[in-house]
Each structure stands twice: as structure tokens, then as C-alpha cells.
Amino acid sequence: MALTYEQSADLMHDNAFVNRVQVACLKYADFITLEAPSVPAHTTRIKWAQQTMLNPAAAASLVTPTVVMDPAVQQDGAAITDNALQSATENAINKML
């Protein structure tokens, strides 16, 4: 069952959850730094990755609301597995880039 609006809003401000999103952002930023320059939108992606490595808290703050709206997060809330949260975070970032 999906989270209620109140539960979604609370999760967007849950420090432990936001910290997990921050780690997911850093993992994805590291992945992007290793990708080939021929990957579509690489210039935009590498700029995002570099900014994220400099300020991961800001990156997580920006992406967390979109992550929370991911169907997997809506289903499992804060109990989402790390792998599923990584996928939800990467999907959210790709929507934003």
C-alpha cells in the first residue's frame, strides 16, 4: 500500500532516510565518473557527479522528494532495501538530469 501524503512528507525529512539517499547519490556519482564520455548527456551527468562529491548533503536534499515518490519507496517506506533505494535514487536523478 502506498504511503499517505503525511507519511511521504515525513519520510522526505527523516534524517536516517535522507542519509541513505545521500550514500546512494555518492555511489551513483562514482559510477558516473567512470562511464564513457559517449554516454548520452555525459557532460551534464559528470557535472552533477562532481557537484555531488563536493556536497553530497545538498544533492540528497534536492533528490529526496523525487526518490520518496518512486513506487518502490511508496510501497516499502523507510524499510526499503539498499538495492531498491539505489535504483529509486538513480531513477530520480535520471529524471532530473
LOZADREN-779505 format. One record per residue (C-alpha): residue number from 0; x, y, z. Coordinates in nm, 2 decimals, decimal comma. Each point is the difference from the previous one (the first is absolute). Layout:
! LOZADREN-779505
<r pos="NUM" x="X" y="Y" z="Z"/>
...
//
This chain:
! LOZADREN-779505
<r pos="0" x="0,00" y="0,00" z="0,00"/>
<r pos="1" x="0,13" y="0,35" z="-0,09"/>
<r pos="2" x="0,11" y="0,24" z="0,27"/>
<r pos="3" x="-0,25" y="0,27" z="0,09"/>
<r pos="4" x="0,09" y="0,36" z="-0,08"/>
<r pos="5" x="0,09" y="0,05" z="0,36"/>
<r pos="6" x="0,22" y="-0,30" z="0,01"/>
<r pos="7" x="0,17" y="0,10" z="-0,32"/>
<r pos="8" x="0,07" y="0,35" z="0,13"/>
<r pos="9" x="0,13" y="-0,14" z="0,33"/>
<r pos="10" x="0,24" y="-0,24" z="-0,20"/>
<r pos="11" x="0,13" y="0,30" z="-0,20"/>
<r pos="12" x="0,12" y="0,15" z="0,33"/>
<r pos="13" x="0,11" y="-0,32" z="0,17"/>
<r pos="14" x="0,37" y="0,04" z="0,07"/>
<r pos="15" x="0,09" y="-0,37" z="-0,02"/>
<r pos="16" x="-0,18" y="-0,04" z="-0,33"/>
<r pos="17" x="0,15" y="0,32" z="-0,15"/>
<r pos="18" x="0,35" y="-0,13" z="0,11"/>
<r pos="19" x="-0,07" y="-0,32" z="-0,19"/>
<r pos="20" x="-0,10" y="0,20" z="-0,30"/>
<r pos="21" x="0,33" y="0,20" z="0,04"/>
<r pos="22" x="0,20" y="-0,33" z="-0,02"/>
<r pos="23" x="-0,20" y="-0,11" z="-0,30"/>
<r pos="24" x="0,08" y="0,34" z="-0,17"/>
<r pos="25" x="0,37" y="-0,05" z="0,07"/>
<r pos="26" x="0,00" y="-0,35" z="-0,14"/>
<r pos="27" x="-0,17" y="0,12" z="-0,31"/>
<r pos="28" x="0,24" y="0,30" z="-0,03"/>
<r pos="29" x="0,29" y="-0,24" z="0,02"/>
<r pos="30" x="-0,15" y="-0,22" z="-0,27"/>
<r pos="31" x="-0,05" y="0,30" z="-0,23"/>
<r pos="32" x="0,36" y="0,11" z="0,04"/>
<r pos="33" x="0,10" y="-0,34" z="-0,15"/>
<r pos="34" x="-0,23" y="0,00" z="-0,29"/>
<r pos="35" x="0,10" y="0,06" z="-0,36"/>
<r pos="36" x="-0,02" y="0,36" z="-0,13"/>
<r pos="37" x="-0,22" y="-0,14" z="-0,28"/>
<r pos="38" x="-0,29" y="-0,07" z="0,24"/>
<r pos="39" x="-0,29" y="0,23" z="-0,08"/>
<r pos="40" x="0,00" y="0,32" z="0,20"/>
<r pos="41" x="0,34" y="-0,09" z="0,15"/>
<r pos="42" x="0,10" y="0,37" z="0,04"/>
<r pos="43" x="-0,31" y="0,07" z="0,21"/>
<r pos="44" x="0,04" y="-0,32" z="0,19"/>
<r pos="45" x="0,37" y="0,05" z="0,08"/>
<r pos="46" x="-0,07" y="0,36" z="0,12"/>
<r pos="47" x="-0,27" y="-0,14" z="0,23"/>
<r pos="48" x="0,23" y="-0,27" z="0,13"/>
<r pos="49" x="0,28" y="0,24" z="0,07"/>
<r pos="50" x="-0,23" y="0,24" z="0,19"/>
<r pos="51" x="-0,14" y="-0,30" z="0,19"/>
<r pos="52" x="0,34" y="-0,11" z="0,11"/>
<r pos="53" x="0,07" y="0,35" z="0,13"/>
<r pos="54" x="-0,33" y="0,04" z="0,18"/>
<r pos="55" x="-0,19" y="-0,33" z="0,04"/>
<r pos="56" x="-0,24" y="0,14" z="0,26"/>
<r pos="57" x="-0,12" y="0,26" z="-0,25"/>
<r pos="58" x="-0,05" y="-0,26" z="-0,27"/>
<r pos="59" x="-0,19" y="-0,23" z="0,23"/>
<r pos="60" x="-0,22" y="0,29" z="0,11"/>
<r pos="61" x="-0,09" y="0,08" z="-0,36"/>
<r pos="62" x="-0,07" y="-0,35" z="-0,11"/>
<r pos="63" x="-0,17" y="-0,15" z="0,31"/>
<r pos="64" x="-0,36" y="0,13" z="-0,09"/>
<r pos="65" x="0,02" y="-0,17" z="-0,34"/>
<r pos="66" x="0,14" y="-0,32" z="0,16"/>
<r pos="67" x="-0,28" y="-0,01" z="0,25"/>
<r pos="68" x="-0,26" y="0,01" z="-0,28"/>
<r pos="69" x="0,16" y="-0,31" z="-0,17"/>
<r pos="70" x="-0,24" y="-0,29" z="0,01"/>
<r pos="71" x="0,24" y="-0,23" z="0,18"/>
<r pos="72" x="0,05" y="0,26" z="0,28"/>
<r pos="73" x="-0,38" y="0,07" z="0,01"/>
<r pos="74" x="-0,04" y="-0,38" z="0,05"/>
<r pos="75" x="0,26" y="-0,06" z="0,27"/>
<r pos="76" x="0,07" y="0,34" z="0,15"/>
<r pos="77" x="0,31" y="0,02" z="0,22"/>
<r pos="78" x="0,02" y="-0,38" z="0,00"/>
<r pos="79" x="0,11" y="0,00" z="-0,37"/>
<r pos="80" x="0,31" y="-0,21" z="-0,06"/>
<r pos="81" x="0,32" y="0,17" z="-0,09"/>
<r pos="82" x="-0,01" y="-0,15" z="-0,35"/>
<r pos="83" x="-0,35" y="0,12" z="-0,07"/>
<r pos="84" x="0,08" y="0,34" z="0,15"/>
<r pos="85" x="0,31" y="0,02" z="-0,23"/>
<r pos="86" x="-0,23" y="-0,06" z="-0,30"/>
<r pos="87" x="-0,26" y="0,25" z="0,11"/>
<r pos="88" x="0,27" y="0,26" z="0,05"/>
<r pos="89" x="0,16" y="-0,06" z="-0,34"/>
<r pos="90" x="-0,34" y="0,02" z="-0,16"/>
<r pos="91" x="-0,07" y="0,33" z="0,18"/>
<r pos="92" x="0,33" y="0,14" z="-0,10"/>
<r pos="93" x="-0,04" y="-0,10" z="-0,36"/>
<r pos="94" x="-0,34" y="0,17" z="-0,01"/>
<r pos="95" x="0,17" y="0,32" z="0,13"/>
<r pos="96" x="0,29" y="0,00" z="-0,24"/>
//
